[in-house]
Amino acid sequence: MDCEEAVYSNDYYDFIMEYILETRGTPVNSCVQKLDENYDIVYLSREGNPPLSIKNYSYNAIPACYAPMDESALEVSGILRLQNQPTLGLKGQGVMIGFLDSGIDYESQVFRNSDGSTRIAAIWDQTDRSGTPPSGFIYGSEYQDEQINRALNCETPKEVVPVTDEDGHGTYVASVAAGSEIPEKNFSGAAPYAKIAMVKLKPAKEYLREFYFINPEATAYQENDIMAGVKYLSLLAKERHMPLVICVGLGTDLGGHTGTSPLSTMLNFAALQKEQAVVIAAGNEGNSRHHFLGELAENETVKNVEIDVGAGVQGFYVEMWAQVPQRFLVDIISPTGERMPSEYILSGGREYSFLFEDTKVSVDYRILGILDGSQVIYIRFSKPTQGLWNIRVYQEGEIGKFFHMWLPLEEFLTGEVFFVRSNPDTTITVPSGAVVPMTVGAYDVRDNSIYLRSGRGFAANGTIKPNFVAPGVEVFGAAPGDMFVTRSGTSSASAVTAGAVALMMEWGIVRGNYSAMSGIDIKNMLIRSAERDPKRIYPDRAYGWGRLNLYRAFEEIRIR
């Protein structure tokens, strides 16, 4: 079979599988993309196989869909002082910053050296089938700096390197982290001499968008394509013998928010590698009313969870998570009072059609196969009636007092859906609960206030996230076509931080001042040197350990 066609075709399911080649062999009518020692991506023909559901396939096998975390940063973060400090003069020389995003406008002046040559080491365009895939991958086209320079020197660059960035998010994030100095625009990226690597992510397949009821206008990427991009960036940096910072400005609300999703696991592994660091945006769900924290009081065995559904919503899902050994079951009451009764199933699901509404609800219970042993209850509403839906959560057994529920990202919904009694905490998006990487929230440098939408901690298992915050409100950056814009969001904050990490790597690894420097070392140094308000108690759910200040990190190094 044509494996490249399977990657792009809506006639094939994409599944994230663990150890598939070693344990079970390749399934019939399928193709396999090997990722690492832990995961394979399997492309399986939809023909002759059951429809997509949690009941028919394991929870972690179905890729989550991710969205960009979007909406004078360098000076307040202490980055500009290090760039201009006569002795240090750190600008990211010899370090690679990798991005997983919408693409990049490689012709822009912000990605060129003073002689006009490119600062981009390579681009893997997952959407492009005209060229040669990177070594070890079965799809997309790779363009390295030699080809990009050849394109820049001809009259029709896109005929040589047909990479574009229709959305502009990738161009913006890369410019904030590593854009060249443009004096006439009073612009510089945080690490203006760093090498840039871009993975232009393939849009999510239509069957997966339909499964998650994703708004047709929303940008969505598949978890498996992001994971492939992480592997590519790691291989590229090792091939070039360069330290690597991976900047992840994407997120989802699918998952237990404990750092155990497949992508979170892969990013943990990447952040532990020699000369690698990972920076993740905390997400923009802080004020979305999409999180519910359930706590059953003493002698209380049921909790009512009310969801307000607006007009025109095509569908949505709710995920409920409880940590081991807790166990719950649910029933659902429609706005007209009709009840879908509870029925506990250890690992499986059922579907219910409401008589007086044109609504179908499926409920799937999962315990087995989840990495941390948690229970997940996946509730899917198709054509929900407008009004107040009530999910009644029952304690099953003697142990079980706490649970979390999350609704989809605001960008993915086709109308207004929110918890009536929402909780603003634990609104960091997945994969920002990953333990080892740096998770970054966003704040406004004008008054040091938190960005209203910035995801709040902590992780559902208590891990301190975000680690700190960085400038993320009206941050100046590049747009395609040599334009400049301001954007807000934790993507901006993660880009500023990725550039700061590159400067630390230049000082420590490239210049040999601390050749054993690891991503964990850098994270701890930035946490210690973060600016803290004496009136605030840390760690704080919004600010983490404080506000990023790279210059203070070097001051602490000097003192020691």
Secondary structure, 3 states (H helix, E strand, C coil): CCHHHHHHCCCEEEEEEECHHHHCCCCCCEEEEECCCCEEEEEEECCCCCCCCCCCCCHHHCCCEEEECCCCHHHHCCHHHHHHCCCCCCCCCCCEEEEEECCCCCCCHHHECCCCCECEEEEEECCCCCCCCCCCCCCCEEEEHHHHHHHHCCCCHHHHCCCCCCCCHHHHHHHHHHCCCEHHHCECCCCCCCEEEEEECCECCHHHHHHCCCCCCCCCEEHHHHHHHHHHHHHHHHHHCCCEEEEECEEECCCCCCCCCHHHHHHHHHHHCCCEEEEEECCCCCCCCCEEEEECCCCCCEEEEEEEECCCCCEEEEEEEECCCCCEEEEEECCCCCEECCCCCCCEEEEEECCCCCCEEEEEEECCCCCCCCEEEEEEEECCCCEEEEEEEEECCCCCCEEEEECCCHHHCCCCEEECCCCCCCCCCECCCCCCCEEEEEEECCCCEECCCCCCCCCCCCCCCCCEEEECCCEEEEECCCEEEEECCHHHHHHHHHHHHHHHHHHHHHCCCCCCCCHHHHHHHHHHHCECCCCCCCCECCCECCECCHHHHHHHHHHC
